[in-house]
């Protein structure tokens, strides 16, 4: 099942069910007015949503119409909690090398609590204060949860995953080194994230949903350049382990999003990178200097996970950088 949110003048948008090929959609607000409401009542509404999804596939759904990608807001324009991991060791190793600080890898997951009151639309301009802040993209995968009790087991964590998502976790790198060394969390470094247009139930990925990991290539283009196509499978900790970590001392409300952190592969020379910071670290290793600039006004960043059939299960996020300061 594929779900999205249409702009309707309200903060959370209108819930729609989307066809497998992303060309058609039918309103689902008679089942739940928005996606956050559906997630909070998942046990009550899932069957009705799946029935509507089958009707969309059959072409019989009421008010079925072409999906207007440019009218979509983030599937969850806001939610209760956003927790981002960093569980690709290659990314952590390259990132700390670029910042010139000691490696921060531990035996358990790295995670921070980010801003959840705003997620940006999948298509359109993304505002940043200054070009000199080191504007960077970060491509990752995420899961959306039903309510999770404090002290959840691994099995409870697995059962709590109801939707999968794709995220561009924008970063302002000029502040990253200082905030990492302070060790008190990201504030200046982390503006609002961009979500891909579609959230999917895990069964939509078929064999690509593996060991609580998204085994998909995340294709990222900077302007017209293919910047990276790293596969999500190399997480050192699966999403189930990230959920257990997050729920150790707190219950997690329905609607919590947990991110994987920037997707990276050990064979990064073939797979490329999911952020500019990694490429700059590789350039330092290879050439003794960082050559790739961070993003400037007017540049375009596109992200789309690609499955074995060449399809984009989450659709594509397509963002244009706009410096407003």
C-alpha positions in Angstrom: 0.0 0.0 0.0 1.2 3.5 -0.9 0.1 6.6 0.8 0.6 10.3 0.3 -0.8 13.7 1.4 -2.3 16.3 -0.9 -2.2 20.0 0.0 -5.7 21.1 1.1 -5.0 24.3 3.1 -4.7 22.4 6.4 -1.4 21.7 8.3 -1.5 17.9 7.8 -2.9 17.7 4.3 -5.4 15.2 2.9 -4.7 11.5 3.0 -4.7 9.7 -0.4 -4.0 6.2 -1.5 -1.7 5.9 -4.5 -1.5 3.4 -7.3 1.6 1.1 -7.5 2.9 3.0 -10.5 2.4 6.4 -8.8 0.1 7.7 -11.6 -3.3 7.6 -9.8 -4.7 8.4 -6.4 -8.0 8.3 -4.5 -8.9 10.4 -1.5 -9.0 8.5 1.8 -10.2 11.2 4.1 -13.5 9.3 4.6 -11.3 6.7 6.4 -8.9 9.1 8.1 -8.5 12.9 7.5 -4.7 12.8 7.3 -1.9 10.3 7.6 -1.0 11.1 11.2 -4.6 10.4 12.3 -4.4 7.1 10.3 -1.2 6.0 12.0 -2.6 6.8 15.4 -5.6 4.5 14.6 -3.8 2.0 12.5 -5.5 -1.1 13.8 -8.9 0.4 13.1 -8.2 1.8 9.6 -5.6 -0.5 8.0 -8.1 -2.9 6.5 -10.2 -0.1 5.0 -7.1 1.5 3.5 -6.0 -1.8 2.0 -9.5 -2.2 0.6 -9.3 1.2 -1.0 -5.8 0.4 -2.3 -7.2 -2.7 -4.0 -9.9 -0.5 -5.6 -7.3 1.9 -6.8 -5.4 -1.0 -8.4 -8.6 -2.2 -10.0 -9.5 1.3 -11.3 -12.8 1.3 -9.4 -12.0 3.6 -6.5 -14.3 6.6 -6.0 -12.9 10.0 -7.2 -9.8 8.2 -8.7 -7.7 10.8 -10.5 -4.2 11.4 -11.8 -1.7 12.0 -9.0 -0.5 15.6 -9.1 3.0 15.3 -7.7 3.3 19.1 -7.5 0.3 19.3 -5.2 1.8 16.9 -2.6 3.0 18.0 0.8 5.2 15.8 2.9 3.4 12.6 3.7 3.7 13.6 7.3 4.1 17.4 7.3 4.5 17.2 11.1 4.6 14.5 13.6 5.3 13.8 17.3 8.9 12.7 17.1 11.9 12.4 14.7 14.9 10.4 15.8 17.8 10.0 13.4 20.3 7.2 13.7 23.8 7.1 12.1 24.4 3.4 11.6 26.5 3.2 8.4 30.0 2.9 9.6 31.5 4.1 6.3 29.6 7.4 6.7 30.7 7.8 10.3 34.3 7.1 9.4 34.3 9.5 6.5 32.3 12.2 8.3 34.6 12.3 11.3 37.6 12.4 9.0 36.1 15.4 7.1 35.5 17.2 10.4 38.9 16.3 11.7 37.7 14.9 15.0 38.1 11.4 16.6 35.9 8.6 15.3 32.6 8.5 17.3 31.6 4.9 16.5 30.4 2.8 19.4 29.1 -0.7 20.0 25.5 0.7 20.1 23.6 2.9 17.7 24.3 6.6 17.4 21.1 8.6 17.5 19.9 12.2 18.0 16.5 13.8 18.4 15.7 16.2 15.6 13.0 18.6 14.7 9.6 17.0 14.0 7.2 19.9 13.7 8.0 20.5 10.1 8.8 18.2 7.2 9.2 19.9 3.8 7.3 19.0 0.6 9.0 16.6 -1.8 9.0 19.0 -4.7 10.0 22.7 -4.6 12.4 25.3 -3.2 14.1 24.7 0.1 15.2 27.9 2.0 18.5 28.3 3.8 19.9 31.3 5.7 23.4 31.6 4.0 25.4 29.8 1.3 28.4 30.0 3.5 26.8 27.7 6.1 27.9 24.6 4.0 24.5 23.4 2.7 24.6 19.7 2.2 22.1 16.9 1.4 21.9 13.6 3.2 20.0 10.7 1.7 18.6 8.1 4.1 15.7 5.7 4.7 13.3 5.7 7.6 10.5 3.9 9.4 7.2 5.2 10.8 5.9 3.5 13.9 2.7 2.7 15.8 3.0 3.3 19.5 6.0 1.6 21.1 6.1 0.8 24.9 9.2 1.7 27.0 11.6 -1.2 27.1 10.3 -2.7 23.9 11.7 -6.1 22.8 13.2 -6.7 19.4 10.0 -8.5 18.3 7.8 -5.6 19.6 10.0 -3.2 17.6 9.6 -5.2 14.4 5.8 -5.3 14.9 5.7 -1.5 15.4 7.0 -0.7 11.9 4.0 0.2 9.8 5.4 2.5 7.0 8.7 3.1 5.3 10.0 6.4 4.0 12.9 8.1 2.2 14.4 11.3 3.7 16.7 14.1 2.7 18.2 15.1 6.0 19.6 18.5 5.1 22.7 19.7 7.0 24.6 22.9 7.5 28.1 21.6 7.7 29.8 24.9 8.9 28.2 24.2 12.3 28.7 20.4 12.4 32.2 20.2 13.9 31.5 22.6 16.7 28.2 21.0 17.6 29.7 17.5 17.5 32.5 18.5 19.8 30.1 20.1 22.3 28.3 16.8 22.4 24.9 18.3 23.2 22.9 17.6 20.1 22.3 19.2 16.7 20.5 22.6 16.5 22.1 24.9 14.0 23.4 22.0 11.8 19.9 20.5 11.2 17.1 22.5 9.5 13.9 20.8 8.4 14.1 17.5 6.4 12.5 16.8 3.1 10.4 13.7 2.8 9.9 11.7 -0.4 6.3 12.0 -1.7 5.2 8.5 -0.9 5.2 6.3 2.2 4.8 2.6 1.7 3.9 -0.4 3.8 6.9 -2.9 4.1 5.2 -5.5 1.9 5.5 -3.0 -1.0 9.3 -3.6 -1.1 8.9 -7.4 -1.2 12.4 -8.9 -0.9 14.1 -5.5 -0.7 12.7 -5.2 2.9 15.3 -7.5 4.5 16.3 -7.9 8.2 14.6 -4.6 8.9 16.7 -2.8 6.3 15.8 -1.2 2.9 18.0 -3.1 0.4 17.5 -0.5 -2.3 19.9 1.7 -4.2 19.3 5.4 -3.3 20.1 7.3 -6.5 21.0 10.9 -5.8 21.6 13.6 -8.5 23.2 16.9 -7.9 22.0 19.0 -10.8 22.7 16.6 -13.7 25.4 14.5 -12.0 24.7 11.1 -10.5 26.3 11.7 -7.2 25.6 8.4 -5.5 23.7 5.2 -5.6 24.6 3.5 -2.3 22.4 0.6 -1.2 20.6 0.7 2.2 21.5 -2.8 3.2 24.8 -2.1 5.0 23.2 -0.8 8.2 25.3 -2.0 11.2 22.1 -2.0 13.2 18.6 -2.7 11.7 15.6 -0.5 12.3 14.4 -3.0 14.9 17.6 -2.4 16.9 17.2 1.4 16.5 13.7 1.2 17.9 14.8 -0.9 20.9 17.6 1.7 21.5 15.2 4.6 21.3 12.6 3.0 23.5 14.9 2.0 26.3 13.9 4.8 28.6 10.8 6.2 26.9 7.6 5.2 25.2 7.5 6.2 21.5 4.2 7.8 20.3 2.5 6.6 17.1 3.8 8.6 14.3 7.5 8.6 15.4 9.9 8.5 12.5 13.3 6.9 13.0 16.0 7.4 10.3 18.9 5.3 9.3 21.3 8.1 8.9 23.2 8.8 5.7 23.3 5.7 3.4 26.8 4.6 2.7 28.6 1.6 1.3 32.1 0.3 2.1 32.7 0.2 -1.7 32.1 3.9 -1.9 34.3 4.4 -5.0 31.8 2.4 -7.0 28.6 3.4 -5.1 29.4 7.1 -4.7 28.2 9.1 -1.8 24.8 10.2 -0.3 26.2 13.5 1.0 28.8 16.1 -0.1 30.7 15.8 3.2 31.7 12.2 2.4 33.0 13.1 -1.1 35.1 15.9 0.5 36.6 13.4 2.9 37.4 11.0 0.1 39.1 13.9 -1.8 41.2 14.6 1.3 42.3 11.0 1.4 43.0 10.9 -2.4 44.4 14.4 -3.1 45.1 16.0 0.3 42.5 18.6 -0.3 38.7 19.0 -0.4 37.6 20.0 -3.9 33.8 19.6 -4.1 31.9 22.7 -3.0 28.8 22.6 -0.9 25.4 23.6 -2.4 24.8 27.1 -3.7 21.6 29.1 -4.6 19.7 27.5 -7.5 21.2 24.1 -7.4 18.9 21.1 -7.7 19.0 17.8 -5.7 16.9 14.8 -6.7 16.6 11.6 -4.7 14.9 8.3 -5.5 15.3 4.8 -4.3 15.3 2.3 -7.1 14.0 -1.3 -6.9 14.9 -4.3 -8.9 12.4 -3.4 -11.6 13.7 0.1 -12.0 10.7 1.6 -10.2 10.7 4.3 -7.5 8.6 3.0 -4.6 8.8 6.3 -2.7 8.7 8.5 -5.7 11.3 11.2 -6.2 12.1 14.2 -4.0 13.2 17.2 -6.2 14.5 20.2 -4.4 16.0 23.5 -5.5 18.3 25.4 -3.1 17.2 28.9 -2.3 19.4 31.1 -0.2 17.2 33.7 1.6 19.7 35.6 3.7 
